[in-house]
Amino acid sequence: MGPVAAARLPFQCSSSTLLHSPQVGAPWKARNFSLLIPSSPRILPCLQKQAHRTRTATFKRALICAEVAQEAKTEASAPSVPSTQKAWYYDEYGAAKEVLKFGEVAVPQLQPDQVLIKVHAAALNPVDFKRRLGKFKATDSALPTVPGYDVAGVIVKVGSGVTSFKEGDAVYADVSEHALNGPKQWGSIAQYTAVEEKLLGAKPKNLSFAEAASLPLAIETAFEGLERASFKEGQSILVLGGAGGVGSLAIQLAKEVFGASLVAATASTSKLDFLKEIGADVAIDYTKEKYEDRPEKYDVVFDAVGECDKAIKVVKEGGSVVVLTGGLQIEGFVRIIAVTKEEV
């Protein structure tokens, strides 16, 4: 790909489950990795187009991009930080209309390795509502909880141990290092949130705060799914749900970063042009044909819609299926990756 300037986003995430046919594969162990969002002309423009669509009816994704405050220029000096703030929160598990509240909560106290971000934009993901319903209560943080993993904003205060960022810097991040095992009690759907320095990335100048906030958790999931499948240059991939948030990023990463020889993807009729725009070589209209009946087989099938039973019909022998959602009762396949406390 040649020299690449990039904004570095360090992440540890375990959002996907990997299936291998029994003939191949070895368990993958969780580790920290750095995801590069390159600023070269080849890659960032398509990421920017994807992010922009989070704010339009043309593009559907599995999160809500929420403007928490008006976008503003980087502050030259830090304003005074209040002791309390407005936020969405819940103090018991349940349906949103029953437990979600808007009111005053404390501004998080900084640890030495953290910065305090004045939130300009935040995003909600499926994990947020599942967490609110109590599906992860055994490993969840204490209540009350402010939801939200994705954030973009401006640093207004830095901890004593922070060395790479300063007050006034525009940044974005996934605020929780671990998605399910003790995630942050005070998330991003608030006026302020505290984030560890190692989880921060400098906001690219050609992305708005809303666009930047739409990326972290979705791109983590797409990247790790491909990495867990040991996807490599020259291989082929089919992305199910290619017009969604994770699926659209999986297409771009597979093509531009991993070096796929062929990228196919499914979407509805109105989204086929979008698939081609972001790099898909083959756009399949799932409303008009059954992809599982096509003769083509792929090295990797990336299932972002919960159709594992169909996905395995189009994967090559010895290939991999990455499953983000849905049941995994597939005869002849073994689950070699389980989300454990150590991984999340």
C-alpha positions, 0 to 999 in steps of 0.5 A: 500500500505504500507509506501511510499516515494514520490516526492510531486507535488502540483497542481490545474488543471481542465482539465476534465469534469465529467458526472453523470447519473441523479440518483447520484452525486453532483457538485465537487468544485475545490481545491488544492491537492498534487499528490504523485509520489511514489518512491516505487518499485510498482509504480515509475518503471511503471511511468518511463517506461511510461515516457521513451516511450515519446521519442520512436516511440513505445509510442504515447501521446498527447504532444511533449517532447522537449529537450530544452538544453543538460541534465546536472548534478546539478550545484554546484553553480549558473551561471550568469543569462543573461537578455535575452534568446532564446525562442519560442514565439508568439505575436498574435493568429493563426496557428503555421507556421504563428505566432510562432517565435524563438528569444530573449525575456526577462528572467522573473523577480522573485517574492519573492515566485518564483525560476528561472529554467534553462530549460533542458527539456519541453513538449507541450500539447494540451492546448498549441496549443489551447491557441495559436489559441486564444480559451482562449483569454478572460482569457489568459495572455498578449501577447507575450507568450512563450508556455509550461506548463511542465518543468524540469531543475535546479534552478539558482536563488531563490526568497527571500521568497523561503524556500524549494529549493536552487540554484542547485536543480533539479526540475520539475513542471507544471509552471502555477497554473491555466491552462486557467485563466491567465496562465503564460505569460512566459512558459517553451519552453525557456532557463529559466522560473520562477515558484512558489515554491508551484508548484515545485517537486524535480526531482526523481533521477531515471528519466531523465530531459526529462522523468520528463518533460513529466509527470506533466500536463498529470498526473494532468489530469489523477489524477483529472479525477479519483478524480472527478469521486469519483473513489475508491478502489474496483471499475472497470474502462474502459480507452479509449485511454489507450496507450496515455499519459493521458490514460496510467497514468490513468491506473497506478493511478487507479490500483496502487493508487486508488485500482481498482478491474479491469482495462480495456483499449482500444488501437490498436493491437500493443499497447496491450502488453503495456497496460498489462505491465502498469497494465491493466487487460483487453486489448481491441483492438478497431481495431478488436472489438467494446468495446461498444458492449461488455457485461461488464459494468464499475463503471467509464469510462475514455474517453481520445479520445472523444467518450462519446456517446459510453462510456455511453453505457458501464458505470453502472447505477449510474456510472460516465464518465470522458470526456477529449475532444469532444462534450457533447450532450448526452440525459439523462445525465447532465453535473454537472462539467463545467470549470469555471474561479474559477476552472481553 
